[in-house]
Amino acid sequence: MSAKRPSGNVTFDNRDRIVIVTGGSMGIGKAIADAFVQSNAHVYVADVKSPSNEELSDNPDVTYMHCDTASAADCKAVVKKVIDEQGAVDVLVNNAAIQPPASYHPIDRVPPEVWQRMIDVNLCGYMRMAAEVLPYMQQQQAGVIINLASGQAHRTAREVGVYGPIKSANVMQARQWGIEYARDGIRVLSVSPGAINTPMIQASVAEQGGVAALGNRHPIGRIGEPCEVASAVLWLTSDAASFVTATDLEVDGGLGAFGSFAEPYPMPR
Ligand SMILES: NC(=O)c1ccc[n+]([C@@H]2O[C@H](COP(=O)([O-])OP(=O)(O)OC[C@H]3O[C@@H](n4cnc5c(N)ncnc54)[C@H](O)[C@@H]3O)[C@@H](O)[C@H]2O)c1
């Protein structure tokens, strides 16, 4: 057989599009922000983490805004600034979410202030941002909203009794909002990653048996990279996905298809 086969390539053109990415300072959100910038969009990153001077100078096409998505005032201020400066908003990526180590317990052992904060950020934050942009998207009769959900939205696991159900709600938010606003030219979708190599997953990888064991649980044999989730988001927010709305895309190396009764893969030597 000949050497490596061509794998195909897609180039996105997001020139003149105005994109908001919550939690875009690191991890999956940063990869999404970078991918939009590389395809010539103007990106607003709304994050609790302030950018370093290096990040500011490296990314002139990104406007960083301090925003805690648990704060209604912060979410309103982000969208107001975008509209004041650009007069439009084309894409909202609801990505900012937390999974604190103190949440990795059965729910009777998760402190109320921890699960309340997760609800405020992971559930209400998505709703706040969407409610702020939707009136402008309706006026434009155009727009796309992506909710970052998770494989844990679709199936159970031990010790994610707070995180998992909220991620399920993110999928249903996208389906509900997707049908509600479809006649306004607005598409709403969720993306459900498997384990992706980000600070969030690095914080818990040891408890999950290490990176090799975690990767081996995915049929593809490895965990994903943030840019692989970003590619899915770029496709879903592009016109190439113009008939795709109110649904979820699992970007998970086949993890979701792996039935709980299936034999685990042997660890590679
Ligand atoms: N990493 C994974 O394996 C994985 C798997 C499935 C789903 N997800 C989902 O993907 C999204 C991104 O995950 P990640 O791994 O990149 O996370 P991460 O922890 O690496 O990064 C999250 C970003 O969100 C920001 N953020 C946190 N709280 C915020 C708030 N209240 N307001 C604004 N910004 C805030 C952080 O500062 C950070 O920049 C999340 O919705 C997560 O649930 C991640």
PDBQT file of the ligand as one rigid body, heavy atoms in Angstrom, charges set to zero:
ROOT
HETATM    1  N1  LIG A 301     -11.957  19.483  29.346  1.00  0.00    +0.000 N 
HETATM    2  C1  LIG A 301     -12.811  18.500  29.164  1.00  0.00    +0.000 C 
HETATM    3  O1  LIG A 301     -12.443  17.311  29.123  1.00  0.00    +0.000 OA
HETATM    4  C2  LIG A 301     -14.278  18.786  28.958  1.00  0.00    +0.000 A 
HETATM    5  C3  LIG A 301     -15.095  17.694  28.654  1.00  0.00    +0.000 A 
HETATM    6  C4  LIG A 301     -16.445  17.925  28.452  1.00  0.00    +0.000 A 
HETATM    7  C5  LIG A 301     -16.953  19.205  28.534  1.00  0.00    +0.000 A 
HETATM    8  N2  LIG A 301     -16.139  20.252  28.838  1.00  0.00    +0.000 N 
HETATM    9  C6  LIG A 301     -16.753  21.589  28.892  1.00  0.00    +0.000 C 
HETATM   10  O2  LIG A 301     -16.034  22.457  28.025  1.00  0.00    +0.000 OA
HETATM   11  C7  LIG A 301     -16.031  23.784  28.562  1.00  0.00    +0.000 C 
HETATM   12  C8  LIG A 301     -14.597  24.266  28.742  1.00  0.00    +0.000 C 
HETATM   13  O3  LIG A 301     -13.911  23.367  29.583  1.00  0.00    +0.000 OA
HETATM   14  P1  LIG A 301     -12.334  23.481  29.812  1.00  0.00    +0.000 P 
HETATM   15  O4  LIG A 301     -11.854  22.121  30.115  1.00  0.00    +0.000 OA
HETATM   16  O5  LIG A 301     -11.702  24.259  28.709  1.00  0.00    +0.000 OA
HETATM   17  O6  LIG A 301     -12.302  24.336  31.175  1.00  0.00    +0.000 OA
HETATM   18  P2  LIG A 301     -11.086  25.131  31.844  1.00  0.00    +0.000 P 
HETATM   19  O7  LIG A 301     -11.313  25.062  33.308  1.00  0.00    +0.000 OA
HETATM   20  O8  LIG A 301      -9.804  24.636  31.308  1.00  0.00    +0.000 OA
HETATM   21  O9  LIG A 301     -11.340  26.642  31.337  1.00  0.00    +0.000 OA
HETATM   22  C9  LIG A 301     -12.532  27.293  31.691  1.00  0.00    +0.000 C 
HETATM   23  C10 LIG A 301     -12.445  28.771  31.408  1.00  0.00    +0.000 C 
HETATM   24  O10 LIG A 301     -13.644  29.377  31.902  1.00  0.00    +0.000 OA
HETATM   25  C11 LIG A 301     -13.293  30.492  32.730  1.00  0.00    +0.000 C 
HETATM   26  N3  LIG A 301     -14.332  30.675  33.736  1.00  0.00    +0.000 N 
HETATM   27  C12 LIG A 301     -14.557  29.909  34.848  1.00  0.00    +0.000 A 
HETATM   28  N4  LIG A 301     -15.596  30.417  35.545  1.00  0.00    +0.000 NA
HETATM   29  C13 LIG A 301     -16.029  31.509  34.875  1.00  0.00    +0.000 A 
HETATM   30  C14 LIG A 301     -17.071  32.449  35.103  1.00  0.00    +0.000 A 
HETATM   31  N5  LIG A 301     -17.864  32.386  36.187  1.00  0.00    +0.000 N 
HETATM   32  N6  LIG A 301     -17.236  33.442  34.220  1.00  0.00    +0.000 NA
HETATM   33  C15 LIG A 301     -16.426  33.540  33.118  1.00  0.00    +0.000 A 
HETATM   34  N7  LIG A 301     -15.419  32.698  32.872  1.00  0.00    +0.000 NA
HETATM   35  C16 LIG A 301     -15.226  31.677  33.731  1.00  0.00    +0.000 A 
HETATM   36  C17 LIG A 301     -11.928  30.135  33.305  1.00  0.00    +0.000 C 
HETATM   37  O11 LIG A 301     -11.227  31.280  33.773  1.00  0.00    +0.000 OA
HETATM   38  C18 LIG A 301     -11.278  29.472  32.095  1.00  0.00    +0.000 C 
HETATM   39  O12 LIG A 301     -10.696  30.433  31.238  1.00  0.00    +0.000 OA
HETATM   40  C19 LIG A 301     -16.816  23.693  29.870  1.00  0.00    +0.000 C 
HETATM   41  O13 LIG A 301     -18.163  24.023  29.596  1.00  0.00    +0.000 OA
HETATM   42  C20 LIG A 301     -16.698  22.233  30.258  1.00  0.00    +0.000 C 
HETATM   43  O14 LIG A 301     -17.750  21.822  31.081  1.00  0.00    +0.000 OA
HETATM   44  C21 LIG A 301     -14.811  20.063  29.065  1.00  0.00    +0.000 A 
ENDROOT
TORSDOF 0
